[in-house]
Amino acid sequence: MGWGSALLVLGLLLFVLPGKAAAFGAGNIPSIAQVEGHNWRHGDIEDMLKTVAFLHGKKWTTMMIGRVYFGNWLRDYSQAVDVGSLKGINAATIRIIVWVLSFMANGYATEEFEVTEERLGAYRPEEHIDNPLGYADGQDARQFDPRLRGPVDPRELEIDPRTGMKNYIANESGGWATSAGYLRWSFARSIHFGRVYTNGASGTSGKEADLCEALRCLGQALHCMEDFSAHSNYCELALVELGFRNVFPHCGSATQIHLNGRTVYPLVTGTFGAVDFLHSVLGEANDHFTQSEVDEIDIALKNAEQANKSTSGQRGFFGGTGSGGSDFVSLLGQLPGVGDGFASQARNLKAMSEAQEQENTRSAGNVNVVPGMSPNFDPVRVSGQIYPILEFRDKIVRSINNMISKIPGLESLLERISETLTAFILGLLAPFIRPIISQVSKALKEGSAGLIETSANQQLEPWTNPRCDNPTHSMLSKDHFTNILNSCAGRVAATVLQYVVP
């Protein structure tokens, strides 16, 4: 690439540099990991991959780590596809919302970062080492989605006398789903695609799609392993072993068992019911967050939409005014080999978004056409409408990334590109997504206050019932940064990652 092209790319970057450094989408819509953790989050733990070797002794790149974290991130958001939400919203509609959240959290939304129904899946307790007690209030959740688990076998909740852990964690002799089985399946899938990538027969090796799938499956396995220290009483039991006595094991005083000649408390994890979902995701269970993630993305979309509308003059690619070659569309049009196409796509997508906004305005006040309420609402059609917008954004980023990677010293600039690109894309998405969010938010929050009030006794049972060995996720989890053991659980998880990944 000649110096003229190099200077053009540098000019594009400087044109959109923010006041402070920020990666694509970072900080706008917090992911589950960001909501649940402060000192240590799943993303922070994944950053530890930089300290271990990659394939053939090479170093991990930011993109490779991002692909691993995408698999990790998806498992947190799979909990959005569960009985409570599926009673009011279909899975395809939920996927659209999670897809946009993923774009904000992971920086990309297409190809290996597309949130498909298969990749997102549905909430499965074993993927998070959650205690399935009371799941779906005794109903068979598979009536809402066949991917959900069936009724709980009481034996799953018993303590395995060989390990001192609950049976649903690692006892595979009973025919129920276990976290150990999920880990084995995920690692096996990751290893399979990794081997196809490195040693595939008959010219099948070296395909980027196989590497991406291997990394995604690695990420989902790491999510489960990281949850072991965060979602169980492992840290508390370790502190007791180290001689600390003023440590509550989150089990009743009469739950101790005999294990290998010693009397110890069992290793347990928390139940994850409707209230715990609200506590973790919607931020309504007396948490310090005042807005849910659904609210956050709605605000981001609204702000981007208003910013685009308020711009005077001829709107450039990022909502800025300009003429001739001074606006971003003109600069974009000068990108070697791809500029004209990008500029044309930007104008076409803007026209499509404005047409949808006009349709929304005409339909205002008519409840029969509100997405989620109208029998004519087609989430597949909406997915097809927003995909070109997300694809357009990803193509721009990948194109600039490929160019600056060829210029020594400029790789880090990609991570400093302004949020104005994201703001423009959100402005295009807003007419398609905000009506859906309105209905999704209503369905998810309906009746939450009553659920929280009626669950108070269950949350405190390990303190009041000496035989209770089923604490709740909200009380036991170390995901929240307010938990004094968050840092301890994070360091344990990081050490596990450094041991397992190589």
ZAMARGU-4260 file (C-alpha; in steps of 0.2 Angstrom, whole numbers, plus 5000, padded with zeros to 4 digits):
<rodrens>
0) 5000/5000/5000 | 5007/5017/4995 | 5010/5032/5007 | 4995/5041/4999 | 4983/5027/5005
5) 4992/5026/5021 | 4989/5044/5025 | 4971/5042/5019 | 4968/5029/5032 | 4977/5039/5045
10) 4966/5053/5041 | 4950/5043/5042 | 4956/5037/5060 | 4960/5055/5066 | 4944/5061/5059
15) 4934/5050/5070 | 4946/5049/5085 | 4936/5051/5102 | 4940/5062/5116 | 4946/5047/5126
20) 4951/5030/5120 | 4937/5017/5118 | 4935/5001/5109 | 4920/4998/5097 | 4904/4997/5107
25) 4913/4997/5124 | 4905/5006/5138 | 4889/5010/5130 | 4879/4994/5134 | 4886/4984/5148
30) 4887/4966/5145 | 4881/4953/5158 | 4899/4952/5163 | 4901/4971/5165 | 4885/4971/5176
35) 4890/4957/5187 | 4908/4961/5189 | 4919/4976/5193 | 4935/4970/5199 | 4934/4954/5189
40) 4923/4951/5174 | 4922/4937/5161 | 4931/4949/5149 | 4944/4953/5161 | 4948/4934/5164
45) 4948/4931/5145 | 4962/4945/5144 | 4973/4933/5153 | 4974/4923/5137 | 4988/4935/5132
50) 4999/4927/5145 | 4998/4910/5137 | 5004/4903/5120 | 4992/4902/5105 | 4993/4889/5091
55) 5011/4885/5086 | 5018/4896/5100 | 5011/4912/5092 | 5004/4926/5103 | 4985/4929/5105
60) 4979/4944/5095 | 4965/4955/5101 | 4953/4948/5087 | 4957/4930/5093 | 4953/4935/5111
65) 4937/4943/5105 | 4931/4927/5097 | 4934/4917/5113 | 4925/4930/5123 | 4910/4930/5111
70) 4907/4912/5115 | 4909/4916/5134 | 4897/4931/5132 | 4884/4921/5123 | 4882/4909/5137
75) 4877/4924/5149 | 4864/4930/5137 | 4857/4913/5134 | 4847/4916/5150 | 4836/4928/5141
80) 4829/4913/5132 | 4820/4905/5146 | 4802/4902/5152 | 4799/4919/5160 | 4803/4928/5144
85) 4796/4915/5132 | 4779/4917/5139 | 4777/4934/5132 | 4790/4935/5118 | 4796/4922/5105
90) 4814/4917/5104 | 4817/4924/5087 | 4812/4942/5094 | 4824/4939/5109 | 4838/4935/5097
95) 4836/4952/5088 | 4838/4961/5105 | 4853/4950/5110 | 4861/4953/5093 | 4861/4971/5095
100) 4868/4970/5112 | 4881/4959/5106 | 4886/4972/5093 | 4888/4985/5107 | 4898/4973/5118
105) 4909/4964/5106 | 4912/4976/5092 | 4906/4965/5078 | 4889/4958/5073 | 4891/4947/5057
110) 4900/4932/5051 | 4909/4924/5066 | 4901/4936/5078 | 4883/4934/5072 | 4871/4929/5086
115) 4862/4915/5077 | 4848/4905/5086 | 4860/4890/5087 | 4874/4900/5094 | 4863/4909/5107
120) 4854/4893/5112 | 4843/4894/5128 | 4846/4895/5146 | 4853/4878/5153 | 4858/4878/5171
125) 4872/4866/5168 | 4881/4879/5157 | 4883/4890/5173 | 4884/4877/5186 | 4867/4883/5193
130) 4857/4873/5205 | 4841/4868/5195 | 4830/4867/5211 | 4813/4874/5207 | 4816/4877/5189
135) 4801/4882/5179 | 4791/4881/5195 | 4789/4862/5192 | 4783/4864/5174 | 4791/4855/5159
140) 4800/4870/5151 | 4802/4861/5135 | 4784/4866/5131 | 4790/4884/5128 | 4806/4879/5119
145) 4813/4861/5116 | 4830/4867/5120 | 4826/4870/5138 | 4829/4857/5151 | 4815/4845/5157
150) 4808/4843/5175 | 4821/4841/5189 | 4825/4824/5196 | 4826/4826/5215 | 4842/4815/5215
155) 4851/4829/5205 | 4850/4840/5221 | 4858/4827/5232 | 4877/4827/5238 | 4888/4815/5229
160) 4897/4806/5243 | 4913/4803/5232 | 4916/4821/5229 | 4906/4831/5241 | 4898/4841/5227
165) 4880/4842/5221 | 4876/4828/5209 | 4871/4841/5195 | 4889/4847/5195 | 4899/4831/5190
170) 4890/4815/5194 | 4886/4808/5177 | 4880/4791/5183 | 4861/4797/5185 | 4857/4801/5167
175) 4854/4820/5171 | 4863/4835/5163 | 4879/4840/5172 | 4892/4854/5171 | 4906/4841/5169
180) 4897/4834/5154 | 4894/4851/5146 | 4913/4855/5148 | 4918/4839/5140 | 4907/4842/5125
185) 4912/4860/5123 | 4931/4856/5124 | 4929/4841/5112 | 4920/4852/5099 | 4934/4866/5101
190) 4948/4853/5099 | 4939/4845/5084 | 4938/4862/5075 | 4955/4867/5080 | 4962/4851/5073
195) 4952/4853/5057 | 4960/4870/5055 | 4978/4865/5058 | 4978/4847/5051 | 4962/4845/5040
200) 4964/4832/5026 | 4962/4835/5008 | 4964/4854/5008 | 4952/4857/5022 | 4964/4865/5034
205) 4967/4883/5036 | 4949/4889/5035 | 4946/4904/5046 | 4928/4898/5050 | 4935/4882/5058
210) 4947/4892/5069 | 4932/4904/5074 | 4921/4890/5079 | 4935/4882/5089 | 4938/4898/5099
215) 4919/4901/5101 | 4918/4884/5109 | 4933/4887/5120 | 4925/4903/5126 | 4909/4894/5131
220) 4919/4881/5140 | 4929/4894/5149 | 4913/4903/5154 | 4907/4887/5164 | 4924/4885/5172
225) 4925/4903/5177 | 4908/4901/5185 | 4914/4888/5197 | 4923/4900/5208 | 4910/4913/5206
230) 4894/4904/5208 | 4899/4891/5221 | 4904/4891/5239 | 4922/4885/5234 | 4930/4901/5240
235) 4922/4900/5257 | 4926/4882/5259 | 4944/4886/5254 | 4945/4900/5267 | 4939/4887/5280
240) 4952/4875/5275 | 4965/4889/5277 | 4960/4891/5295 | 4948/4906/5294 | 4933/4903/5306
245) 4921/4918/5303 | 4916/4912/5286 | 4898/4908/5281 | 4898/4893/5269 | 4881/4897/5262
250) 4874/4880/5269 | 4864/4877/5285 | 4874/4872/5301 | 4868/4854/5300 | 4873/4850/5282
255) 4891/4845/5285 | 4895/4828/5278 | 4909/4815/5280 | 4921/4815/5266 | 4938/4806/5265
260) 4938/4804/5284 | 4934/4822/5287 | 4919/4832/5292 | 4916/4846/5279 | 4902/4857/5271
265) 4897/4852/5254 | 4901/4861/5238 | 4885/4869/5232 | 4880/4882/5219 | 4865/4894/5219
270) 4847/4892/5212 | 4844/4903/5198 | 4825/4908/5198 | 4815/4922/5191 | 4821/4934/5205
275) 4839/4930/5202 | 4837/4934/5184 | 4829/4950/5188 | 4843/4954/5200 | 4857/4949/5188
280) 4850/4956/5172 | 4836/4969/5175 | 4844/4977/5190 | 4828/4977/5200 | 4832/4967/5215
285) 4838/4981/5226 | 4854/4982/5216 | 4864/4998/5213 | 4859/4998/5195 | 4845/5009/5191
290) 4842/5004/5173 | 4841/4987/5165 | 4852/4983/5149 | 4836/4983/5139 | 4833/5001/5145
295) 4852/5005/5142 | 4851/5000/5124 | 4834/5009/5121 | 4842/5025/5128 | 4858/5023/5116
300) 4846/5020/5101 | 4836/5035/5106 | 4851/5047/5108 | 4858/5041/5092 | 4842/5044/5083
305) 4840/5061/5090 | 4858/5066/5086 | 4855/5061/5068 | 4839/5071/5067 | 4846/5087/5075
310) 4861/5088/5063 | 4859/5103/5051 | 4865/5104/5034 | 4870/5089/5023 | 4872/5075/5035
315) 4889/5066/5033 | 4892/5048/5037 | 4893/5051/5055 | 4880/5064/5056 | 4892/5078/5054
320) 4890/5092/5042 | 4901/5095/5027 | 4903/5097/5009 | 4915/5090/4996 | 4929/5080/5003
325) 4928/5086/5021 | 4915/5075/5027 | 4917/5056/5031 | 4907/5050/5017 | 4919/5058/5005
330) 4934/5052/5014 | 4926/5034/5014 | 4924/5035/4995 | 4942/5037/4993 | 4947/5021/5002
335) 4956/5011/4989 | 4945/4998/4980 | 4930/4999/4991 | 4926/5017/4995 | 4913/5021/4981
340) 4903/5005/4987 | 4904/5010/5005 | 4897/5028/5002 | 4883/5021/4991 | 4878/5008/5004
345) 4878/5022/5018 | 4866/5032/5008 | 4855/5018/5004 | 4854/5012/5022 | 4850/5029/5028
350) 4835/5030/5015 | 4829/5013/5021 | 4830/5018/5040 | 4821/5034/5036 | 4807/5025/5027
355) 4805/5013/5042 | 4804/5029/5054 | 4790/5036/5043 | 4781/5020/5044 | 4783/5019/5063
360) 4776/5037/5063 | 4761/5033/5053 | 4757/5017/5064 | 4759/5027/5081 | 4744/5024/5092
365) 4739/5008/5083 | 4742/4994/5095 | 4738/4981/5082 | 4755/4985/5073 | 4766/4986/5088
370) 4780/4972/5087 | 4777/4959/5099 | 4758/4962/5100 | 4754/4961/5081 | 4751/4944/5074
375) 4758/4950/5058 | 4775/4954/5066 | 4789/4944/5058 | 4806/4944/5067 | 4814/4935/5053
380) 4809/4949/5041 | 4816/4962/5054 | 4832/4952/5055 | 4834/4953/5036 | 4831/4972/5037
385) 4845/4975/5051 | 4858/4963/5044 | 4863/4974/5030 | 4866/4988/5043 | 4877/4978/5054
390) 4886/4970/5039 | 4890/4987/5032 | 4897/4993/5049 | 4908/4977/5050 | 4914/4978/5033
395) 4921/4996/5036 | 4929/4991/5052 | 4937/4975/5044 | 4943/4985/5029 | 4951/4999/5039
400) 4958/4985/5051 | 4966/4976/5036 | 4974/4992/5030 | 4982/4998/5046 | 4988/4981/5050
405) 5000/4983/5036 | 5007/4999/5043 | 5019/4997/5058 | 5013/5005/5074 | 4995/5009/5068
410) 4987/4993/5074 | 4982/5001/5091 | 4973/5015/5083 | 4959/5004/5077 | 4954/5002/5096
415) 4953/5021/5097 | 4941/5024/5083 | 4927/5036/5089 | 4910/5030/5095 | 4903/5041/5081
420) 4903/5026/5070 | 4893/5016/5083 | 4881/5031/5085 | 4878/5032/5066 | 4874/5013/5065
425) 4863/5014/5081 | 4854/5029/5072 | 4850/5017/5057 | 4845/5003/5068 | 4833/5013/5080
430) 4817/5013/5069 | 4818/4994/5068 | 4823/4990/5086 | 4816/5003/5097 | 4797/4997/5095
435) 4803/4979/5099 | 4812/4985/5114 | 4797/4994/5121 | 4787/4978/5121 | 4801/4967/5126
440) 4805/4978/5141 | 4787/4977/5146 | 4786/4958/5145 | 4802/4955/5155 | 4798/4967/5169
445) 4779/4963/5171 | 4776/4957/5189 | 4794/4958/5194 | 4790/4968/5210 | 4779/4955/5216
450) 4791/4941/5213 | 4805/4950/5223 | 4794/4953/5238 | 4788/4935/5239 | 4805/4928/5237
455) 4813/4936/5253 | 4811/4920/5263 | 4819/4909/5250 | 4834/4921/5249 | 4838/4920/5267
460) 4834/4901/5270 | 4853/4895/5273 | 4853/4907/5288 | 4836/4901/5295 | 4836/4883/5290
465) 4850/4873/5297 | 4847/4859/5284 | 4847/4870/5269 | 4860/4866/5256 | 4852/4876/5242
470) 4857/4894/5243 | 4851/4906/5229 | 4862/4913/5216 | 4859/4931/5222 | 4866/4928/5239
475) 4880/4916/5234 | 4886/4923/5218 | 4903/4933/5218 | 4899/4941/5201 | 4894/4958/5209
480) 4909/4969/5213 | 4901/4973/5230 | 4905/4955/5235 | 4921/4955/5245 | 4926/4938/5237
485) 4924/4945/5219 | 4943/4947/5218 | 4947/4930/5225 | 4935/4921/5214 | 4942/4931/5199
490) 4960/4926/5203 | 4955/4908/5205 | 4946/4908/5188 | 4961/4917/5179 | 4973/4904/5186
495) 4961/4890/5180 | 4961/4898/5163 | 4980/4899/5162 | 4981/4880/5166 | 4967/4874/5155
500) 4969/4883/5139 | 4987/4878/5134
</rodrens>
